[in-house]
Amino acid sequence: MILSLAFFAASFALIAAAISVGGEPAAYVSGASALLVVLGTITVTAAGVRRGEWRQLQDNARAMLRAPVRDNGQLARQMLDLAWRQRREGPACLKAAMRGLKHMPLLRQGIGLMQDGLTAETVEKLLNAEADRLAASRLRLAQLLQRAADVAPALGLIGTLIGLVDMLGKLADPSALGPGMAVALLTTLYGAVLAHVVLLPLAARIEAHVAAERNFHALCITSVAALGRGEHPMHLESQLNALLPEAQHVRAA
């Protein structure tokens, strides 16, 4: 998150530097243009959101902001250790292991379902369905940001056309043409900056978060299913390594 904010700040700093070098910074400020582009983008995008979605979108945004940094390699090692414990002590050790899985709700849910008597295949299907639901719910926010990124330049163009019409009405006053043209073009600039410097990077960030979360959930589901079937830890090792980059591969000691 800190790195993303740093890149956002760097992007705006580059734009500000280009403005400062190329001309008068005050000439790039227009309250009316900013109002049209920013508020217009919000209202047009919000028009496509169903009434019951707002709470879900807020919850997803909050969950992604608060999500802990996950170490897939550490999770894989933890699951291999648990597989060895189950092989030595039996399924009873899983109940005690749940206490150390506070930040892994899908894993806790899967182990809990197995303890309730569900088969490994049934638990795997249920957990995959839950992981898919979570991913789709998170991606809805990215889709809205991408929609907003489409709307912002369009509103910038609309603002430019409005400005041009107003400018054409003042052809009798040549001194008003230059400032009028500048204001008209600012809406296009604001729309492009909002779309390509703010909205699209945010959407890409969310998509990357969802992909990482889905991979983490795949590790959890694979581990739960293997534990439920009582597979040998060596077999679980190969399944986990197939989901991990080579640098994070684990070995069943």
Secondary structure, 3 states (H helix, E strand, C coil): CHHHHHHHHHHHHHHHHHHHHHCCHHHHCCHHHHHHHHHHHHHHHHCCCCCCHHHHHHHHHHHHHHCCCCCHHHHHHHHHHHHHHHHHHCCCHHHHHHHHCCCCHHHHHHHHHHHCCCCHHHHHHHHHHHHHHHHHHHHHHHHHHHHHHHHHHHHHHHHHHHHHHHHHCCCCCHHHHHHHHHHHHHHHHHHHHHHHHHHHHHHHHHHHHHHHHHHHHHHHHHHHHHHHHCCCHHHHHHHHHCCCCHHHCCCCC
